[in-house]
Amino acid sequence: MVDNKSGFFCFEPSSIFIKNSTIINHDGIKEGNILIENGIISDIFKGALRKKVDLEIDAKGKLVLPGAIDIHFHIREPGEPYDETVYTGTLSAAKGGITSLFMMPNTDPPIDNPQMVAFVKSRAIQSSFVRLFPVGCATFRREGKRIAEYGLMKREGIIAVSDDGKSVSSSFVLRKSLEYSKNFGLILIEHPEDSELSGDANEGVLTLKYGLGPYPSVAESVCVARDILLSLYVEGKLHLTHLSSAESLELLKFAKEKIKRTQSKAQITSDVTPHHLLLSDEDFSVKDTNFKVNPPLRSKKDVQALLEGVAEGLVDCIASDHAPHPDFKKLTDFPSSPFGISQADFFVSLCFILVRREIIKIERMVELISFNPAKIFGLNGGEIKEGRWGDVIIFDPDREFTIMEGDIVSRGKNCPYIGWNLKGMVEKTIVAGKLIYDAEIFQERKREVFP
């Protein structure tokens, strides 16, 4: 595929018929049959199918959801393929119910020029199991000094720009990035962190007890404030990723209210991660580096604020920030260990915990992981309606399973949820009308390899 609004993947679109479907969209639930032809949803109806298709699936007793669009995902190719490749990362995503992902540019070398975008695109066309959208660097080499080649990178297929892993530290350069990205119809995905204030873990008793570098929430919120004010000033398009603190949400609320009140052309959106919604610094263990993440796990007060932001509509999206690392990097002392959590394999199931706990309804979950990402970034997905991408997942809300390291497809086993018992499982993942993942086949092959 060659259109950056369709993503890049390694197979031809196909046709599939899903009967007895309970269809979950952001705006409601209905019963019907789904026909996908040439990778696009062509019809939703009741009654018998009178066409020939490549595959027919009976979804009776299951839920059919739009595939998740994960707008923050790390693949370590090029540079560190032993951490994650396009092949392993996208297969992991498909297993977790993700049908589109935004590949962050902090590779080695970084995705800061059209040649690197072309390389990533070629790898995706060779081996991506889901729609892969490259994100280009906001600045050359992510150094925060000089704006990268937005126009040329967009021509090659980037979906957005970001220096993720770092904030654009210079306010002057950030302003230019917001202006340039707006001119090219791109959104700046900003990682809000003041590196002079950040450390290893959330500032508090634990950092004092173990002598870790403190990472207070103000290291994030001071950057959020600056980013918001500059975006409002130039009327830019800003997406604040992996917000983790109550103060950040207060600032986000201020921004959204001001945009509405002044009818500003600025666009300010945000995402949070499953781990910042499900874990707090009270779950943190200095002996387990799988809990080391950037931004760090925050206080229960912050977690509650994030949950309220998700439930009330202040937060726009949930993104995985899937950041895989091999054991030889993670199995070290806490300060030396890299930041990052691997969770793509279980993404939708982890988000479904919020539904099980009655924090949100399943329609709101679909809005957060599918509809809003598509709406914000202008993609033809995120809902099961005629004319939309044929990207859906078949989900069993009652199927229980235990997260085990041996079930993780990603090369990164740095998952803090190992041993968790979850209820709600992705059984099938369909991308562009093609069955990419089937839980039953996966388990059968696992038994063949490990009898």
Helices and strands as residue ranges (DSSP letters): E 16-25, E 28-37, E 40-45, E 55-58, E 63-66, E 68-73, H 86-95, E 98-103, H 114-127, E 131-137, G 140-142, H 150-156, E 160-162, H 171-183, E 188-190, H 205-210, H 218-234, E 237-240, H 246-262, E 267-272, H 274-278, G 289-291, H 300-312, E 317-318, H 327-330, G 344-346, H 347-356, H 362-366, I 367-371, H 372-377, E 392-402, G 405-407, E 421-431, E 434-438, H 439-449
